[in-house]
Amino acid sequence: MILYPDGFLGQDYTNFTLEFLPNDSEEAFLKNCVKQGDDWYYKNTPITYNINSYGHRSPDIKDIDFDNYILFSGCSHTEGVGLELEKTYPYLLAKQLKCTYYNLALAASGIDVLEYNLLHWFLTYKKKPKYVVIQWPDHSRFISLYPGYEHILPNGSWCTTEEEKRFFTCGESTGFFNARKYISFSLIKKIVDVPIITVNITSLSLYDNVSLSWKKLDLARDLLHYGIKSHASLVDIILTNIRENQVKT
């Protein structure tokens, strides 16, 4: 991950077209092909990751209709790891609402990245989106920047050293992570003065009491992330929420 000169945090590769990612690797795919058998959907369905000039799996900003767009943010689930772009919920929801969209989501990121990119967007672009859809990541994730390094490293509960384990234990027991989550969410709500639709994965602790619950119905190509049915289901849930709240589309 890197902070680009004009302000956004994004992947450290830009304007790339990839068939695999570090968290959806070719090695894992080949192993899964053997395990899943010949009728596995992904065995003969290639996935293309088009990474734009800001390091996001999203249409370029220049292609957005700023009079009619939705803004998304989240972690790898919203980035759509393990899925064809056309099967991801940001793509599908924008299509249903006849909008363009931009996707700020970044794999392995936490609320610090989410907060920074969202606030930077609203400080940079005067024309606001119709909606902001936020998929809350694991609240214990954070980014690290070590002296002498250009790249920012994502950190989280996958870390294994004893020092890191003590940090996560203390962060939970002292309320550090919850406090950071609370003030970040409060700030986002104050700055993002358009309708916000928040989504919470059922296995993660809640950020608020109004988030839509996103259940895992199937698996993506990496057999870890949410799959095609899960993304389609979330689109239906969001559309129902919009209708029930009588938000104009």
ZIPE-V5480 format. One record per helix or strand of 2 or more residues. SS is the DSSP state (a for helix, b for strand). FROM is the first residue (numbers start at 1). TO is the last residue. If there is no record, write none. Layout:
ss=SS from=FROM to=TO
ss=SS from=FROM to=TO
This chain:
ss=b from=2 to=3
ss=b from=9 to=10
ss=b from=16 to=18
ss=a from=26 to=36
ss=a from=41 to=44
ss=b from=49 to=51
ss=a from=61 to=63
ss=b from=69 to=73
ss=a from=76 to=79
ss=a from=85 to=87
ss=a from=89 to=96
ss=b from=100 to=103
ss=a from=111 to=124
ss=b from=131 to=136
ss=b from=142 to=144
ss=b from=153 to=155
ss=a from=162 to=173
ss=a from=176 to=191
ss=b from=195 to=201
ss=b from=212 to=214
ss=a from=228 to=244
